[in-house]
Amino acid sequence: MSIVHVAVITLFPEMFRAITESGITRRAVEQGLIKLSFINPRDYAVDKHRTVDDRSYGGGPGMVMRVEPLKAALYHAFECLGAVKEQVKVIYLSPQGEALNRSRVAAVGENSKLVLIAGRYEGIDERFIDTYVDEELSIGDYVLSGGELPAMVLLDALIRKLPGALGDAQSAEQDSFEQGLLDCPHYTRPEEVDGLRVPEVLMSGDHKKIEQWRLQQSLGRTWMRRPDLLDTVELTKAQKKLLVDFIEQQPKKH
């Protein structure tokens, strides 16, 4: 399997230390499962002030990132990836993009060479988007200071799916949303905290019953918190029964 190589175009490459120096993502980088390159458009500005933005045509508040530094940074990214434009997926993290979800992460993960563009200010010149960007992605209906945090969210989600990134291969399979459902509740020692005990079934040693309980809790939690997700999942007859039984056990307020 080829190593995934991602080049990130950002004005603040130091922010990505959260990815390269911490936890699962750090280990994935150290193990060579993914290669990350960071490219600053300021390094390609031609004036003494290293200007990468300018006022918006038509007026209005805020500045817009210019095409020239971004274009130069992008072509340097292609060089870092050892590829031409046609071999690379270019993604712009933008509030105007398609919502990032499980299926989008999976689709992005099919590419071994990626460029992520983290915008700033009011955004980037639309002509750059029209010419070079393959896809725009958003992590939610709200505005952030820039695309760095969304880019880190996408990277984390991608890295978790890489074979060998997680210590337990089942962890990724059992994550929330991987089966289209929310995760079940989890417990650890001690057995009792402030009068609240761990469900008896989890200490029974009966793995079949535990698996059934976890599935039922996953179905029930999805029904209670994200019922919209159930519209996208085709439940088996057994799963439907588990969900019905869960619903019947709930207080009438639900």
C-alpha positions as CSV (number, residue, x, y, z in Angstrom):
1,M,0.0,0.0,0.0
2,S,1.4,3.4,-0.9
3,I,2.0,6.0,1.8
4,V,-0.5,8.8,2.0
5,H,1.1,12.1,1.4
6,V,-0.7,15.3,2.3
7,A,0.5,18.8,1.6
8,V,-1.2,21.6,3.6
9,I,-1.1,25.2,2.4
10,T,-1.5,27.4,5.4
11,L,-0.4,30.8,6.8
12,F,0.1,29.1,10.2
13,P,1.9,25.8,9.8
14,E,2.9,25.9,13.5
15,M,-0.8,25.1,14.4
16,F,-0.4,21.6,13.0
17,R,2.0,20.6,15.8
18,A,-1.2,19.4,17.4
19,I,-1.3,16.7,14.6
20,T,2.5,16.0,14.3
21,E,3.4,16.0,18.0
22,S,0.4,14.5,19.8
23,G,-1.3,11.1,20.2
24,I,-2.4,8.7,17.5
25,T,-1.6,11.2,14.6
26,R,2.0,11.7,15.9
27,R,2.6,7.9,15.9
28,A,1.1,7.5,12.5
29,V,3.6,10.2,11.2
30,E,6.5,8.6,13.0
31,Q,5.6,5.1,11.7
32,G,5.5,6.4,8.1
33,L,1.9,5.7,7.6
34,I,1.3,9.3,6.4
35,K,3.7,12.0,5.3
36,L,2.7,15.6,5.9
37,S,4.2,18.7,4.3
38,F,3.3,22.3,5.2
39,I,3.7,25.2,2.8
40,N,3.2,28.9,3.7
41,P,1.9,31.1,0.9
42,R,3.9,34.0,2.5
43,D,7.1,32.4,1.3
44,Y,5.9,33.1,-2.3
45,A,4.8,36.7,-1.9
46,V,6.9,39.0,-4.0
47,D,6.9,42.3,-2.0
48,K,9.0,43.1,1.0
49,H,6.0,42.9,3.4
50,R,5.2,39.3,2.2
51,T,1.6,40.3,1.4
52,V,-0.8,37.5,0.6
53,D,-4.1,39.4,0.7
54,D,-5.8,42.5,-0.6
55,R,-9.0,44.5,-0.5
56,S,-12.1,42.9,-2.0
57,Y,-13.4,44.3,-5.3
58,G,-16.7,45.9,-4.8
59,G,-15.8,47.0,-1.3
60,G,-16.9,45.6,2.1
61,P,-15.0,44.6,5.2
62,G,-12.2,42.1,5.3
63,M,-9.4,41.0,3.0
64,V,-9.2,38.3,0.4
65,M,-6.2,36.0,-0.2
66,R,-4.6,36.6,-3.6
67,V,-4.1,34.1,-6.4
68,E,-0.4,34.5,-7.1
69,P,1.0,33.4,-3.7
70,L,-1.5,30.6,-3.5
71,K,-0.8,29.4,-7.0
72,A,3.0,29.3,-6.3
73,A,2.4,27.5,-3.0
74,L,0.2,25.0,-4.8
75,Y,2.7,24.2,-7.4
76,H,5.4,23.7,-4.8
77,A,2.9,21.4,-3.1
78,F,2.8,19.3,-6.3
79,E,6.6,19.1,-6.3
80,C,6.6,18.0,-2.6
81,L,4.1,15.3,-3.5
82,G,6.1,14.2,-6.6
83,A,3.0,14.5,-8.8
84,V,1.3,16.7,-11.4
85,K,-2.0,18.4,-10.8
86,E,-4.1,15.6,-12.4
87,Q,-2.7,13.1,-9.8
88,V,-3.6,15.2,-6.8
89,K,-6.9,15.9,-5.0
90,V,-7.0,19.6,-4.0
91,I,-9.4,20.4,-1.2
92,Y,-10.3,23.8,0.2
93,L,-11.7,23.9,3.7
94,S,-14.5,26.4,3.4
95,P,-17.9,27.2,5.1
96,Q,-19.4,27.0,1.6
97,G,-18.2,23.4,1.2
98,E,-20.1,20.1,1.4
99,A,-20.5,18.9,5.0
100,L,-17.8,16.6,6.1
101,N,-19.2,13.3,7.2
102,R,-18.3,9.6,7.3
103,S,-18.8,9.0,3.6
104,R,-16.9,12.1,2.6
105,V,-13.9,11.1,4.8
106,A,-14.0,7.6,3.2
107,A,-14.0,9.2,-0.3
108,V,-11.2,11.6,0.5
109,G,-9.2,8.7,2.0
110,E,-9.2,6.9,-1.4
111,N,-6.6,9.4,-2.6
112,S,-2.9,8.8,-1.7
113,K,-1.9,12.4,-2.7
114,L,-3.8,15.4,-1.2
115,V,-3.5,19.1,-0.9
116,L,-5.5,20.8,1.8
117,I,-5.9,24.6,1.6
118,A,-6.6,26.5,4.8
119,G,-8.0,29.9,3.9
120,R,-8.0,33.0,6.1
121,Y,-9.6,36.5,6.1
122,E,-12.8,36.6,4.1
123,G,-11.6,33.7,2.0
124,I,-9.6,33.2,-1.2
125,D,-10.0,34.7,-4.7
126,E,-12.8,32.7,-6.4
127,R,-10.7,32.4,-9.6
128,F,-8.2,30.3,-7.7
129,I,-11.1,28.0,-6.5
130,D,-12.5,27.8,-10.0
131,T,-9.2,26.9,-11.6
132,Y,-7.4,24.7,-9.0
133,V,-9.8,23.4,-6.3
134,D,-11.4,20.0,-6.8
135,E,-13.6,20.0,-3.7
136,E,-14.7,22.3,-0.9
137,L,-15.4,20.8,2.5
138,S,-17.0,22.3,5.6
139,I,-17.0,20.9,9.2
140,G,-20.2,22.8,10.2
141,D,-22.5,25.8,9.8
142,Y,-20.4,28.3,11.6
143,V,-17.5,30.6,10.9
144,L,-13.9,30.0,12.2
145,S,-10.9,32.3,12.0
146,G,-9.3,30.1,9.3
147,G,-9.2,26.7,7.7
148,E,-6.5,25.2,9.9
149,L,-8.8,23.7,12.5
150,P,-11.0,22.1,9.8
151,A,-7.9,20.8,8.0
152,M,-6.8,19.2,11.3
153,V,-10.2,17.6,11.8
154,L,-10.0,16.1,8.3
155,L,-6.5,14.9,8.9
156,D,-7.4,13.3,12.2
157,A,-10.4,11.5,10.6
158,L,-8.2,10.3,7.7
159,I,-5.4,9.1,9.9
160,R,-7.7,7.0,12.1
161,K,-8.7,5.0,9.1
162,L,-5.2,4.1,8.0
163,P,-4.3,0.5,8.6
164,G,-2.0,0.3,11.6
165,A,-2.7,3.8,12.9
166,L,-4.8,2.5,15.9
167,G,-3.4,0.0,18.3
168,D,-6.6,-2.1,18.1
169,A,-7.8,-2.8,14.5
170,Q,-11.4,-3.0,15.9
171,S,-11.3,0.5,17.3
172,A,-11.8,2.2,14.0
173,E,-14.6,-0.3,13.1
174,Q,-16.4,0.4,16.3
175,D,-16.1,4.2,16.3
176,S,-19.2,6.3,16.3
177,F,-20.7,6.7,12.8
178,E,-18.7,3.8,11.3
179,Q,-21.8,1.7,11.2
180,G,-24.0,4.8,10.6
181,L,-24.9,4.9,14.3
182,L,-23.7,6.6,17.5
183,D,-21.5,4.7,19.8
184,C,-22.8,2.8,22.9
185,P,-22.0,4.0,26.5
186,H,-18.6,2.9,27.9
187,Y,-17.6,2.2,31.5
188,T,-14.3,1.5,33.4
189,R,-13.2,0.9,37.0
190,P,-14.4,1.3,39.7
191,E,-17.7,-0.7,39.5
192,E,-19.6,2.0,41.4
193,V,-19.2,5.8,41.3
194,D,-21.5,8.0,43.4
195,G,-24.0,5.2,43.7
196,L,-24.1,4.5,40.0
197,R,-23.0,1.0,39.0
198,V,-21.7,-0.5,35.8
199,P,-24.5,-2.3,34.0
200,E,-24.5,-6.0,35.1
201,V,-24.4,-7.3,31.6
202,L,-20.9,-5.8,31.0
203,M,-19.5,-7.8,34.0
204,S,-21.3,-11.0,33.0
205,G,-18.6,-12.4,30.8
206,D,-21.2,-13.4,28.3
207,H,-19.8,-11.9,25.1
208,K,-22.9,-12.5,23.0
209,K,-25.1,-10.7,25.5
210,I,-22.6,-7.9,25.8
211,E,-22.5,-7.5,22.0
212,Q,-26.3,-7.4,21.9
213,W,-26.5,-4.9,24.7
214,R,-24.0,-2.6,23.0
215,L,-25.8,-2.8,19.7
216,Q,-29.1,-2.0,21.4
217,Q,-27.6,1.0,23.3
218,S,-26.1,2.2,20.0
219,L,-29.4,2.0,18.3
220,G,-31.2,3.6,21.2
221,R,-28.8,6.4,21.6
222,T,-29.0,7.2,17.9
223,W,-32.8,7.2,18.1
224,M,-32.7,9.6,21.1
225,R,-29.9,12.0,20.0
226,R,-29.6,11.8,16.2
227,P,-32.8,10.2,14.8
228,D,-31.9,11.6,11.4
229,L,-29.1,9.0,11.1
230,L,-31.6,6.2,11.2
231,D,-33.0,7.3,7.9
232,T,-29.7,6.5,6.3
233,V,-29.3,3.0,7.8
234,E,-31.1,-0.1,6.7
235,L,-31.8,-2.0,9.9
236,T,-32.1,-5.8,10.0
237,K,-35.2,-7.3,11.5
238,A,-33.2,-8.2,14.6
239,Q,-31.9,-4.6,14.9
240,K,-35.4,-3.2,14.6
241,K,-36.6,-5.4,17.4
242,L,-33.7,-4.3,19.6
243,L,-34.6,-0.7,18.9
244,V,-38.3,-1.3,19.6
245,D,-37.5,-3.0,22.9
246,F,-35.2,-0.1,23.8
247,I,-37.9,2.5,23.0
248,E,-40.5,0.6,25.1
249,Q,-38.2,0.7,28.1
250,Q,-37.8,4.5,28.0
251,P,-39.8,7.0,30.1
252,K,-42.8,8.5,28.3
253,K,-41.0,11.9,27.9
254,H,-38.9,10.3,25.1
